[in-house]
């Protein structure tokens, strides 16, 4: 049945692209919907990247050069939009130099129309989770792909719109990624995997916080030793608390 549905969507898509674009009724937005249902990616390729981007005189010029044209943006499928977001040339400098990830994500949303559009999509959370599920921690270097995903998923404007089922899925995935990261780092003989692990803990903790899960709230109130509660509130990924956060996450899954 699933394959039949995809075939139907493909036929619709072929009809759409056969239409003349000169026709004022050319259904370009419908094409994006069909691509999303087919899970086909129409990712935007940024025309200014690398050395050419570095040569621009200031940050404002770089931000302006990395906007997605509005007609392209509105007609992209959400899968393509997610991939475009993670390819955003200024993603690294927008997020990682900042201790407060909440503020960093807010500034990124203000500066990049691709993130603004992504948050407005009804299937935003579904596509972001699907992408996170596919990522392998072994692909982490040199671009820290999984960290970008975890900080994005933990962003309040996205984390707040997850359904209850999606939050459970994210907790399961977060715990799985923790195990995968630790296994990967042990194989490549890197002892200090804390930088990577702390982003996963931040994601798990923020999902639990958005859920108002009592055990996490109690932990924040009672345990001041590692200051994880304060760090969580100001969007600062935190070291330590690994076992405690994992135990709380396991309890959440058992309770739900």
C-alpha positions in Angstrom: 0.0 0.0 0.0 2.9 2.4 0.9 4.5 1.7 -2.5 1.2 2.2 -4.3 0.8 5.6 -2.6 4.2 6.7 -3.7 3.5 5.6 -7.2 0.3 7.7 -7.2 2.2 10.8 -5.9 4.9 10.2 -8.5 2.3 10.2 -11.3 0.8 13.4 -9.9 4.3 15.0 -9.8 5.0 14.0 -13.4 1.8 15.7 -14.5 2.7 18.8 -12.5 6.2 19.2 -14.1 4.7 18.7 -17.5 2.6 21.8 -17.1 3.8 25.0 -18.7 5.3 27.4 -16.2 3.9 30.3 -18.2 0.4 29.2 -17.1 -0.6 31.4 -14.1 -2.2 28.3 -12.6 1.1 26.3 -12.7 0.9 24.4 -9.3 4.5 24.8 -8.1 3.5 24.6 -4.4 1.7 21.4 -5.0 4.9 20.0 -6.5 6.7 20.6 -3.2 3.9 18.8 -1.4 4.3 15.8 -3.7 8.0 15.8 -3.3 7.6 15.7 0.5 5.3 12.7 0.3 7.7 10.9 -2.0 10.6 11.9 0.4 12.5 13.3 -2.6 15.0 16.1 -1.8 15.0 19.3 -3.8 17.8 20.8 -1.8 18.9 24.4 -2.6 22.6 24.8 -3.6 23.9 28.0 -2.2 25.7 30.0 -5.0 28.2 31.7 -2.7 30.3 29.4 -0.5 33.8 28.8 0.7 36.5 31.3 -0.2 34.0 33.4 -2.2 31.9 33.8 0.9 34.9 34.7 3.1 35.8 37.5 0.7 32.6 39.4 1.4 33.4 42.5 3.5 31.2 41.9 6.5 28.7 39.6 8.2 25.7 41.4 6.9 26.9 40.9 3.3 27.4 37.2 4.0 24.0 36.8 5.6 22.4 38.5 2.6 24.3 36.3 0.1 23.0 33.1 1.9 19.3 33.7 1.7 17.1 31.4 -0.3 15.2 33.1 -3.1 11.6 33.5 -2.0 10.0 31.7 -5.0 12.4 28.8 -4.5 11.9 28.7 -0.7 8.1 28.5 -0.8 8.1 25.7 -3.4 10.7 23.5 -1.8 9.6 20.2 -0.2 10.3 20.0 3.6 12.9 17.2 3.1 14.8 19.5 0.8 14.4 22.4 3.2 15.9 20.4 6.1 18.9 19.4 4.0 19.3 23.0 2.8 19.2 24.2 6.4 22.0 21.8 7.4 24.0 23.0 4.4 23.6 26.7 5.3 27.2 28.1 4.9 27.0 30.2 8.0 25.6 27.5 10.3 28.8 26.8 12.1 29.6 30.5 12.9 26.0 31.1 13.8 25.8 28.4 16.5 29.1 27.0 17.8 31.0 30.1 19.0 28.0 31.0 21.3 27.7 29.6 24.8 24.0 30.3 24.9 22.5 28.1 22.2 19.0 29.4 22.7 20.2 32.9 21.8 22.3 31.6 18.9 19.3 29.8 17.4 17.1 32.9 17.8 19.7 35.0 15.9 20.0 32.3 13.3 16.2 32.3 12.8 16.3 36.1 12.4 19.1 36.0 9.9 18.2 33.0 7.8 14.9 32.7 5.9 15.3 29.0 5.5 15.0 28.3 9.2 12.0 30.7 9.4 10.2 28.8 6.7 11.2 25.4 8.1 9.6 26.2 11.5 6.4 27.2 9.7 6.0 23.9 8.0 3.5 21.4 9.5 5.8 18.5 8.8 8.9 20.3 10.2 9.3 18.1 13.3 8.6 14.8 11.4 11.4 15.6 8.8 13.9 16.8 11.4 13.5 13.7 13.5 13.8 11.5 10.4 17.0 13.2 9.5 18.4 12.8 13.1 17.5 9.1 13.1 19.5 8.6 9.9 22.7 10.4 11.0 25.7 8.3 12.1 28.0 9.7 14.8 30.9 8.4 12.7 30.0 11.1 10.2 30.4 13.7 12.9 33.8 15.1 11.9 34.8 17.5 10.4 31.4 19.3 10.3 29.8 18.1 13.5 26.6 17.2 11.7 25.0 15.5 14.6 25.7 18.4 17.0 23.9 20.8 14.6 20.9 18.5 14.6 20.8 18.1 18.3 21.0 21.8 19.0 18.4 22.5 16.4 16.0 19.8 17.8 16.5 21.3 21.3 15.6 24.8 20.1 12.6 25.9 22.0 10.6 27.1 18.9 10.9 23.5 17.5 11.0 21.5 20.8 7.8 23.1 21.9 5.8 21.8 18.9 6.8 18.2 19.1 3.8 15.9 19.7 3.9 13.6 22.8 4.8 10.7 20.6 7.6 12.6 18.9 9.1 13.5 22.3 9.1 9.8 23.2 10.8 9.1 19.8 13.4 11.8 20.5 14.2 10.4 23.9 14.7 6.9 22.5 16.8 8.3 19.7 18.9 10.5 22.0 19.7 7.5 24.2 20.6 5.5 21.1 22.9 8.2 19.8 24.6 8.4 23.2 25.5 4.7 22.9 26.6 5.1 19.3 28.8 8.1 20.1 30.5 6.3 22.9 31.1 3.2 20.8 32.4 5.3 17.9 34.8 7.3 20.1 36.1 4.1 21.7 36.9 2.7 18.3 38.8 5.7 17.1 40.6 5.8 20.5 39.5 9.3 21.4 39.1 9.5 25.2 37.4 12.9 25.4 34.0 12.6 23.8 32.4 15.0 26.2 31.9 17.8 23.7 29.8 15.5 21.5 28.0 13.7 24.3 27.0 17.0 26.1 24.9 18.1 23.0 22.9 14.8 23.2 22.3 15.3 26.9 21.2 18.9 26.3 18.7 17.7 23.7 17.3 14.9 25.9 17.1 17.2 28.9 15.3 20.0 27.0 12.8 17.6 25.6 12.1 16.4 29.1 11.9 20.0 30.3 9.4 20.9 27.6 7.4 17.9 28.7 7.5 19.2 32.3 8.6 15.8 33.4 8.6 15.8 37.2 11.8 13.8 37.8 13.8 16.3 35.6 12.3 19.3 37.4 13.1 17.7 40.8 16.7 17.2 39.6 17.0 20.8 38.5 15.7 22.0 41.9 17.6 19.7 44.1 21.0 19.1 42.5 23.1 22.3 42.2 26.4 20.4 42.0 26.7 20.4 38.2 24.5 23.4 37.6 22.7 21.6 34.8 19.4 23.2 35.5 20.7 26.7 35.2 22.7 25.8 32.1 19.6 24.3 30.5 17.5 27.4 31.1 20.1 29.6 29.5 20.7 27.3 26.6 24.2 26.2 27.6 25.1 22.6 26.8 26.4 21.0 30.0 29.1 18.5 30.9 28.5 15.9 33.6 25.1 14.5 34.8 25.4 11.7 32.1 24.1 8.9 34.2 21.4 11.0 36.0 20.0 12.4 32.7 20.0 8.9 31.2 18.2 7.4 34.2 15.6 10.1 34.1 15.1 9.6 30.4 14.7 5.8 30.9 12.1 6.5 33.6 10.2 8.8 31.3 10.0 6.0 28.6 8.8 3.5 31.2 6.2 6.0 32.5 4.9 6.7 29.0 
